[in-house]
């Protein structure tokens, strides 16, 4: 069971900055104990490392989408969702113990919690029988440390959550799909709770102290040469960093986690079934681009001819939500002609 060397509230309005900060701590932390982080992101969708962007994100989603380094499913962030992170030395890491610690701490808020089979945290509703999800979790294994983090729904906009998640239907897909669950905000059970109060209560319960604050924007803007200076007021954290982390390290990670290549093109290969006047063709997508267009039934010569024509025109096209409609219109025109 980990002990926490420090507890910190990270102030940021940029999800890629936070993803980069977690990445740096996973790589460079050399303490004997764990680090506890709390942070809140502006409205955004964060998908898991091995997920298919187009299968997870709704075509009508209008908020930014990012991909994190850890696995797990797609989650919605806003100012009513609290994110927590544990940076744990690998030799101390225990998924079950860490989940129990967090679930027990949440229970101290006055709700009954239950850990799900996939690392979710559920609460019992007022009827004593219905369960709803308040937290999804994921992990990322580095050489020296494990990032174990999750969400905590406090007063999120659940209408927007549902509107942003759930992408297009795919035929074949090797990605890790999100598992649907009924979400609930903690304020539905405890209306007086606020994000700030919960951060303080969880920090006291888990780390025995109020969290210190880290402003990532101050670090980015100052281009402080060493992380130790940027975190000079955090005491024990400074002393345990064996290697300095300069601005270029952060910037490299931030550029990477903000790139289209990471967010969209990293989606595992998948395929989509497209029908045009009873002729069924398959679009194969690899690396975020149309890689092949084939007939669904190999002996359908009409579909084979149509697929060959479409492939000559669209092979290598950057895939997006409107690609299926575009190819469908062209297929209809080709068939009509």
Sine and cosine of phi, psi and omega as CSV:
sin_phi,cos_phi,sin_psi,cos_psi,sin_omega,cos_omega
0.00,0.00,0.82,-0.57,-0.10,-0.99
-0.96,0.27,0.51,-0.86,0.24,-0.97
-0.97,-0.25,0.42,-0.91,-0.09,-1.00
-0.95,-0.30,0.84,-0.55,0.04,-1.00
-0.95,0.32,-0.41,0.91,0.00,-1.00
-0.17,-0.99,0.36,-0.93,0.04,-1.00
-0.80,-0.60,0.73,-0.69,-0.15,-0.99
-0.64,-0.77,0.70,-0.72,0.17,-0.99
-0.99,-0.13,0.88,-0.47,-0.05,-1.00
-1.00,-0.08,0.84,-0.55,-0.02,-1.00
-0.99,-0.12,0.87,-0.49,-0.01,-1.00
-0.35,-0.94,0.48,-0.88,0.12,-0.99
-0.88,-0.47,0.35,0.94,-0.06,-1.00
-0.73,-0.68,0.95,-0.32,0.06,-1.00
-0.82,0.57,-0.67,0.74,0.03,-1.00
-0.88,0.47,-0.55,0.84,0.06,-1.00
-0.89,0.46,-0.67,0.74,-0.03,-1.00
-0.94,0.35,-0.66,0.75,0.05,-1.00
-0.87,0.49,-0.64,0.77,0.01,-1.00
-0.93,0.37,-0.63,0.78,0.01,-1.00
-0.90,0.44,-0.70,0.72,0.06,-1.00
-0.88,0.48,-0.66,0.75,0.01,-1.00
-0.86,0.51,-0.70,0.71,-0.01,-1.00
-0.90,0.44,-0.67,0.74,0.00,-1.00
-0.92,0.40,-0.62,0.78,0.05,-1.00
-0.88,0.48,-0.61,0.79,-0.05,-1.00
-0.98,0.18,-0.61,0.79,-0.22,-0.97
-0.93,-0.36,-0.21,0.98,0.00,-1.00
-0.92,0.40,0.75,-0.67,0.00,-1.00
-0.77,-0.64,0.40,0.92,0.02,-1.00
-0.97,0.24,0.26,-0.97,0.04,-1.00
-1.00,0.09,-0.24,0.97,-0.02,-1.00
-0.86,-0.51,0.06,-1.00,-0.06,-1.00
-1.00,0.01,0.23,-0.97,0.10,-1.00
-0.89,-0.46,0.66,-0.75,0.03,-1.00
-0.92,-0.39,0.79,-0.61,0.00,-1.00
-0.84,-0.54,0.54,-0.84,0.16,-0.99
-0.76,-0.65,0.64,-0.77,0.04,-1.00
-0.35,-0.94,0.34,-0.94,0.02,-1.00
-0.78,-0.62,0.73,-0.68,0.03,-1.00
-0.97,-0.26,0.44,-0.90,0.16,-0.99
-0.92,0.38,0.17,-0.99,-0.03,-1.00
-0.78,0.62,0.83,-0.56,-0.05,-1.00
-0.21,-0.98,0.34,-0.94,0.13,-0.99
-0.93,-0.36,0.74,-0.68,0.01,-1.00
-0.87,-0.50,0.91,-0.43,0.00,-1.00
-0.99,-0.14,0.33,-0.95,-0.03,-1.00
-0.97,0.24,0.30,-0.95,-0.07,-1.00
-0.81,0.59,-0.63,0.77,-0.13,-0.99
-0.95,-0.31,0.45,0.89,-0.05,-1.00
-0.98,-0.18,0.37,-0.93,0.07,-1.00
-1.00,0.01,0.92,-0.40,-0.04,-1.00
-0.76,0.65,-0.74,0.67,-0.14,-0.99
-0.98,0.21,-0.29,0.96,0.08,-1.00
-1.00,0.08,-0.38,0.92,-0.10,-0.99
-0.98,-0.19,-0.52,0.85,-0.11,-0.99
-0.99,-0.17,0.74,-0.67,0.02,-1.00
-0.92,0.38,0.66,-0.75,0.03,-1.00
-0.84,0.54,-0.46,0.89,-0.02,-1.00
-1.00,0.05,0.02,1.00,-0.03,-1.00
-0.90,0.44,0.78,-0.63,-0.04,-1.00
-0.92,-0.39,0.06,1.00,0.00,-1.00
-0.97,-0.22,0.34,-0.94,-0.05,-1.00
-0.88,0.48,0.52,-0.85,0.03,-1.00
-0.84,-0.54,0.69,-0.72,0.02,-1.00
-0.71,-0.70,0.30,-0.95,0.05,-1.00
-0.89,-0.46,0.77,-0.63,0.01,-1.00
-1.00,-0.03,0.11,-0.99,-0.03,-1.00
-0.99,0.14,-0.35,0.94,-0.04,-1.00
-1.00,0.03,0.21,-0.98,0.01,-1.00
-0.99,0.16,-0.53,-0.85,0.04,-1.00
0.99,0.12,-0.15,-0.99,-0.12,-0.99
-0.99,-0.15,0.01,-1.00,0.01,-1.00
-0.97,0.23,0.63,-0.78,0.00,-1.00
-0.72,-0.69,0.44,-0.90,0.05,-1.00
-0.97,-0.25,0.75,-0.67,0.05,-1.00
-0.91,-0.41,0.62,-0.79,0.23,-0.97
-0.40,-0.92,-0.13,-0.99,-0.10,-1.00
-0.94,0.34,-0.19,0.98,0.06,-1.00
-0.99,-0.15,0.11,0.99,0.04,-1.00
-0.92,-0.40,0.84,-0.54,0.03,-1.00
-0.99,-0.10,0.77,-0.64,0.06,-1.00
-0.97,-0.25,0.68,-0.73,0.05,-1.00
-0.84,-0.55,0.53,-0.85,0.02,-1.00
-0.67,-0.75,0.63,-0.78,0.16,-0.99
-0.87,-0.49,0.84,-0.54,0.13,-0.99
-0.99,-0.16,0.95,-0.30,-0.20,-0.98
-0.88,-0.48,0.79,-0.61,0.13,-0.99
-0.80,0.60,0.66,-0.75,-0.13,-0.99
-0.84,0.55,-0.61,0.79,-0.06,-1.00
-0.94,0.34,-0.28,0.96,0.02,-1.00
-0.98,-0.19,-0.18,0.98,-0.16,-0.99
-0.94,0.34,0.74,-0.67,0.15,-0.99
-0.58,-0.81,0.94,-0.35,-0.02,-1.00
-0.81,0.58,-0.72,0.69,-0.07,-1.00
-0.91,0.42,-0.71,0.70,-0.02,-1.00
-0.90,0.43,-0.65,0.76,-0.01,-1.00
-0.93,0.37,-0.63,0.77,0.07,-1.00
-0.90,0.43,-0.65,0.76,0.02,-1.00
-0.89,0.45,-0.66,0.75,0.04,-1.00
-0.85,0.52,-0.74,0.68,-0.04,-1.00
-0.93,0.37,-0.69,0.72,0.00,-1.00
-0.89,0.46,-0.65,0.76,0.03,-1.00
-0.91,0.42,-0.65,0.76,0.02,-1.00
-0.90,0.43,-0.66,0.75,0.03,-1.00
-0.90,0.43,-0.60,0.80,0.02,-1.00
-0.87,0.50,-0.51,0.86,0.01,-1.00
-0.91,0.42,-0.21,0.98,0.07,-1.00
-0.97,0.23,-0.15,0.99,0.04,-1.00
0.97,-0.26,0.41,0.91,0.04,-1.00
-0.78,-0.62,0.36,-0.93,0.04,-1.00
-0.99,-0.13,0.83,-0.56,-0.06,-1.00
-0.95,-0.32,0.41,-0.91,0.02,-1.00
-0.58,-0.81,0.72,-0.69,0.00,-1.00
-1.00,0.02,0.77,-0.64,0.00,-1.00
-1.00,0.07,0.13,-0.99,-0.07,-1.00
-0.92,0.38,-0.41,0.91,-0.03,-1.00
-0.97,-0.23,0.28,0.96,0.00,-1.00
1.00,0.03,0.16,0.99,0.07,-1.00
-0.97,0.25,0.32,-0.95,0.15,-0.99
-0.87,-0.50,0.83,-0.56,-0.01,-1.00
-0.94,-0.33,0.38,-0.92,0.15,-0.99
-0.84,-0.54,0.49,-0.87,0.09,-1.00
-0.99,0.10,0.72,-0.69,0.01,-1.00
-0.98,0.18,0.01,-1.00,-0.13,-0.99
-0.90,0.43,-0.41,0.91,0.00,-1.00
-0.97,0.24,-0.14,0.99,0.04,-1.00
0.98,0.18,-0.07,1.00,-0.05,-1.00
-0.87,-0.49,-0.66,0.75,-0.04,-1.00
-0.96,0.27,0.68,-0.73,0.07,-1.00
-0.91,-0.41,0.59,-0.81,0.04,-1.00
-0.69,-0.72,0.44,-0.90,-0.11,-0.99
-1.00,0.01,0.77,-0.63,0.08,-1.00
-0.91,-0.41,-0.23,0.97,-0.08,-1.00
-0.49,-0.87,0.74,-0.68,0.19,-0.98
-0.92,-0.40,0.56,-0.83,-0.09,-1.00
-0.77,-0.64,0.32,-0.95,0.02,-1.00
-0.43,-0.90,0.27,-0.96,0.00,-1.00
-0.71,-0.70,0.39,-0.92,0.05,-1.00
-0.60,-0.80,0.84,-0.55,-0.07,-1.00
-0.99,-0.13,0.88,-0.47,0.14,-0.99
-0.99,-0.15,-0.04,-1.00,-0.02,-1.00
-0.90,0.43,-0.67,0.74,-0.08,-1.00
-0.94,-0.33,-0.42,0.91,-0.13,-0.99
-0.70,-0.72,0.28,-0.96,0.09,-1.00
-0.87,-0.49,0.75,-0.67,0.15,-0.99
-1.00,-0.05,0.88,-0.47,0.05,-1.00
-0.86,-0.52,0.94,-0.33,-0.09,-1.00
-0.67,-0.74,0.22,-0.98,-0.04,-1.00
-0.26,-0.96,0.11,-0.99,0.05,-1.00
-0.99,-0.16,0.24,-0.97,0.14,-0.99
-0.52,-0.86,0.95,-0.30,-0.04,-1.00
-0.96,0.27,0.87,-0.50,0.01,-1.00
-0.91,-0.40,-0.83,0.56,0.03,-1.00
-0.55,-0.83,0.67,0.74,-0.03,-1.00
-0.93,0.36,0.36,-0.93,0.10,-0.99
-0.99,0.12,1.00,-0.09,-0.09,-1.00
-0.94,0.35,-0.44,0.90,0.06,-1.00
-0.90,0.44,-0.70,0.71,0.05,-1.00
-0.92,0.38,-0.61,0.79,0.05,-1.00
-0.81,0.58,-0.78,0.63,-0.02,-1.00
-0.92,0.40,-0.56,0.83,-0.04,-1.00
-0.94,0.33,-0.43,0.90,-0.09,-1.00
-1.00,-0.06,-0.33,0.94,-0.09,-1.00
-0.96,-0.27,0.54,-0.84,0.01,-1.00
0.97,-0.23,0.98,-0.19,-0.11,-0.99
-0.99,-0.11,-0.51,-0.86,-0.07,-1.00
-1.00,0.09,0.32,-0.95,0.01,-1.00
-0.98,0.19,0.72,-0.69,0.00,-1.00
-0.89,-0.46,0.38,-0.93,-0.01,-1.00
-1.00,-0.02,-0.76,0.65,0.06,-1.00
-0.76,-0.65,0.63,-0.78,-0.08,-1.00
-0.31,-0.95,0.78,-0.62,0.03,-1.00
-0.99,-0.17,0.16,0.99,-0.04,-1.00
-0.98,0.21,0.13,-0.99,0.06,-1.00
-1.00,-0.10,0.96,-0.29,-0.06,-1.00
-0.97,0.23,0.46,-0.89,0.12,-0.99
-0.94,0.33,0.52,-0.85,0.02,-1.00
-0.97,-0.24,0.89,-0.46,-0.05,-1.00
-0.89,0.47,0.58,-0.82,0.08,-1.00
-0.46,-0.89,0.34,-0.94,0.02,-1.00
-1.00,0.08,0.92,-0.39,-0.01,-1.00
-1.00,0.08,0.40,-0.92,0.08,-1.00
-0.52,-0.85,0.56,-0.83,0.09,-1.00
-1.00,0.06,0.59,-0.81,0.04,-1.00
-0.87,0.49,-0.50,0.87,-0.03,-1.00
-0.92,0.39,-0.28,0.96,0.08,-1.00
-0.94,0.34,-0.43,0.90,0.02,-1.00
-0.98,-0.18,-0.56,0.83,0.00,-1.00
-0.73,-0.69,1.00,0.10,-0.14,-0.99
-0.85,0.52,-0.40,0.92,-0.09,-1.00
-0.99,0.14,-0.17,0.99,-0.09,-1.00
-0.94,0.35,0.61,-0.79,0.11,-0.99
-0.81,-0.59,0.31,-0.95,0.00,-1.00
-0.86,0.51,-0.73,0.68,-0.03,-1.00
-0.88,0.47,-0.68,0.73,0.01,-1.00
-0.90,0.45,-0.65,0.76,-0.03,-1.00
-0.93,0.37,-0.63,0.77,0.07,-1.00
-0.84,0.54,-0.74,0.67,-0.02,-1.00
-0.90,0.45,-0.69,0.72,-0.04,-1.00
-0.91,0.41,-0.69,0.73,0.00,-1.00
-0.93,0.38,-0.63,0.78,0.01,-1.00
-0.90,0.44,-0.69,0.72,0.03,-1.00
-0.89,0.45,-0.65,0.76,-0.04,-1.00
-0.94,0.35,-0.66,0.75,-0.10,-0.99
-1.00,0.03,-0.66,0.75,-0.11,-0.99
-0.93,-0.38,-0.14,0.99,0.03,-1.00
0.97,0.25,0.33,0.94,-0.03,-1.00
-0.36,-0.93,0.33,-0.94,0.15,-0.99
-0.95,0.30,0.49,-0.87,-0.02,-1.00
-0.97,0.25,0.58,-0.82,0.22,-0.97
-0.99,0.17,0.26,-0.97,-0.02,-1.00
-0.94,-0.35,0.65,-0.76,0.10,-1.00
-0.85,-0.53,0.83,-0.55,0.07,-1.00
-0.98,-0.19,0.94,-0.33,-0.02,-1.00
-0.93,0.36,-0.55,0.84,-0.01,-1.00
-0.89,0.46,-0.60,0.80,0.04,-1.00
-0.90,0.44,-0.61,0.79,0.01,-1.00
-0.92,0.39,-0.74,0.67,-0.02,-1.00
-0.86,0.51,-0.73,0.69,-0.13,-0.99
-0.95,0.32,-0.52,0.85,-0.05,-1.00
-0.99,0.12,-0.29,0.96,-0.08,-1.00
0.78,0.63,0.67,0.74,0.02,-1.00
-0.83,0.56,0.75,-0.66,-0.14,-0.99
-0.93,0.38,-0.44,0.90,-0.05,-1.00
-0.70,-0.72,0.61,-0.80,0.00,-1.00
-0.88,0.47,-0.52,0.85,0.00,-1.00
-0.86,0.52,-0.60,0.80,0.00,-1.00
-0.95,0.31,-0.67,0.75,0.00,-1.00
-0.89,0.46,-0.49,0.87,-0.03,-1.00
-0.94,-0.35,0.54,0.84,-0.15,-0.99
-0.88,0.47,-0.40,0.92,-0.06,-1.00
-1.00,-0.05,0.09,1.00,-0.11,-0.99
-0.99,-0.17,0.19,0.98,0.18,-0.98
0.84,0.54,-0.96,-0.29,-0.17,-0.99
-0.87,0.50,-0.54,0.84,-0.01,-1.00
-0.87,0.50,-0.69,0.72,-0.02,-1.00
-0.86,0.51,-0.68,0.74,-0.12,-0.99
-0.93,0.37,-0.37,0.93,-0.11,-0.99
-0.99,-0.16,-0.02,1.00,0.02,-1.00
-0.99,0.16,0.94,-0.35,-0.05,-1.00
-0.96,0.29,-0.53,0.85,-0.02,-1.00
-0.88,-0.48,0.61,-0.80,0.08,-1.00
-0.97,0.25,0.49,-0.87,0.04,-1.00
-0.86,-0.51,0.95,-0.30,-0.05,-1.00
-1.00,0.01,0.05,-1.00,-0.07,-1.00
-0.85,0.52,-0.58,0.81,-0.04,-1.00
-0.90,0.44,-0.55,0.83,0.06,-1.00
-0.88,0.48,-0.77,0.63,0.02,-1.00
-0.87,0.50,-0.70,0.71,-0.07,-1.00
-0.91,0.42,-0.62,0.78,0.04,-1.00
-0.87,0.49,-0.73,0.69,0.02,-1.00
-0.91,0.42,-0.65,0.76,-0.05,-1.00
-0.91,0.42,-0.67,0.74,0.06,-1.00
-0.88,0.47,-0.68,0.73,0.00,-1.00
-0.88,0.47,-0.77,0.64,-0.08,-1.00
-0.96,0.27,-0.18,0.98,0.05,-1.00
-0.99,-0.13,-0.11,0.99,-0.15,-0.99
-0.99,0.16,0.50,-0.87,0.09,-1.00
-0.88,0.48,-0.59,0.81,-0.01,-1.00
-0.86,0.51,-0.62,0.79,0.01,-1.00
-0.99,0.15,-0.71,0.71,-0.13,-0.99
-0.95,0.31,-0.73,0.69,-0.08,-1.00
-0.96,-0.28,-0.79,0.62,-0.17,-0.99
-0.93,0.36,-0.30,0.95,0.02,-1.00
-0.97,0.25,-0.13,0.99,0.03,-1.00
-0.81,0.59,0.71,-0.71,0.03,-1.00
-0.87,0.48,0.39,-0.92,0.02,-1.00
-0.83,0.56,0.60,-0.80,0.04,-1.00
-0.46,-0.89,0.14,-0.99,0.01,-1.00
-0.67,-0.74,0.38,-0.92,-0.03,-1.00
-0.76,-0.65,0.66,-0.76,0.05,-1.00
-1.00,-0.02,0.77,-0.63,0.00,-1.00
-0.80,-0.60,0.77,-0.64,0.00,-1.00
-0.93,-0.36,0.68,-0.74,0.07,-1.00
-0.65,-0.76,0.98,-0.22,0.00,-1.00
0.78,0.63,0.82,0.58,0.04,-1.00
0.94,0.34,0.05,1.00,0.11,-0.99
-0.99,-0.16,0.86,-0.51,-0.10,-1.00
-0.96,-0.29,0.80,-0.60,0.02,-1.00
-0.81,-0.59,0.35,-0.94,-0.06,-1.00
-0.88,-0.47,0.81,-0.58,0.12,-0.99
-1.00,-0.07,0.82,-0.58,0.05,-1.00
-0.96,-0.27,0.77,-0.64,-0.07,-1.00
-0.89,-0.46,0.81,-0.59,0.06,-1.00
-0.69,-0.73,0.71,-0.71,0.00,-1.00
0.87,0.50,0.48,0.88,0.02,-1.00
0.98,0.19,0.15,0.99,-0.02,-1.00
-0.76,-0.65,0.42,-0.91,0.07,-1.00
-0.93,0.37,0.88,-0.47,-0.06,-1.00
-0.98,-0.20,-0.57,0.82,0.01,-1.00
-0.46,-0.89,0.46,-0.89,0.14,-0.99
-0.76,-0.65,0.86,-0.52,-0.15,-0.99
-0.76,-0.66,0.38,-0.93,0.14,-0.99
-0.95,0.32,0.59,-0.81,0.02,-1.00
-0.92,0.38,-0.70,0.72,0.11,-0.99
-0.97,-0.23,0.87,-0.50,-0.08,-1.00
-0.84,0.54,-0.48,0.88,-0.04,-1.00
-1.00,-0.04,0.15,0.99,0.07,-1.00
-1.00,0.03,1.00,-0.10,-0.12,-0.99
-0.94,0.35,-0.52,0.85,0.06,-1.00
-0.90,0.43,-0.70,0.71,0.04,-1.00
-0.92,0.39,-0.57,0.82,0.01,-1.00
-0.90,0.43,-0.68,0.73,0.03,-1.00
-0.91,0.42,-0.68,0.73,0.02,-1.00
-0.89,0.47,-0.69,0.72,0.00,-1.00
-0.88,0.48,-0.64,0.77,0.00,-1.00
-0.90,0.43,-0.67,0.74,0.04,-1.00
-0.89,0.45,-0.70,0.72,-0.02,-1.00
-0.92,0.38,-0.60,0.80,-0.03,-1.00
-0.90,0.43,-0.63,0.78,0.02,-1.00
-0.87,0.49,-0.52,0.85,-0.07,-1.00
-1.00,0.01,-0.56,0.83,-0.19,-0.98
-0.91,-0.41,-0.03,1.00,0.00,-1.00
-0.86,0.51,0.75,-0.66,0.00,-1.00
1.00,0.06,-0.03,1.00,0.00,-1.00
-0.92,0.40,0.71,-0.71,0.09,-1.00
-0.89,0.46,0.81,-0.59,-0.07,-1.00
-1.00,0.10,0.62,-0.78,0.13,-0.99
-0.44,-0.90,-0.03,-1.00,-0.10,-0.99
-0.87,0.49,-0.53,0.85,-0.04,-1.00
-1.00,0.08,-0.04,1.00,-0.03,-1.00
-0.90,0.43,-0.67,0.75,-0.02,-1.00
-0.88,0.47,-0.69,0.72,0.02,-1.00
-0.90,0.43,-0.67,0.74,0.01,-1.00
-0.87,0.49,-0.76,0.64,-0.02,-1.00
-0.92,0.40,-0.58,0.81,0.04,-1.00
-0.89,0.46,-0.65,0.76,0.02,-1.00
-0.91,0.42,-0.68,0.73,0.01,-1.00
-0.91,0.41,-0.63,0.77,0.02,-1.00
-0.89,0.46,-0.67,0.74,0.03,-1.00
-0.89,0.45,-0.65,0.76,0.02,-1.00
-0.91,0.41,-0.66,0.76,0.01,-1.00
-0.89,0.46,-0.67,0.75,-0.03,-1.00
-0.94,0.35,-0.64,0.77,0.00,-1.00
-0.90,0.44,-0.61,0.79,0.01,-1.00
-0.92,0.39,0.00,0.00,0.00,0.00
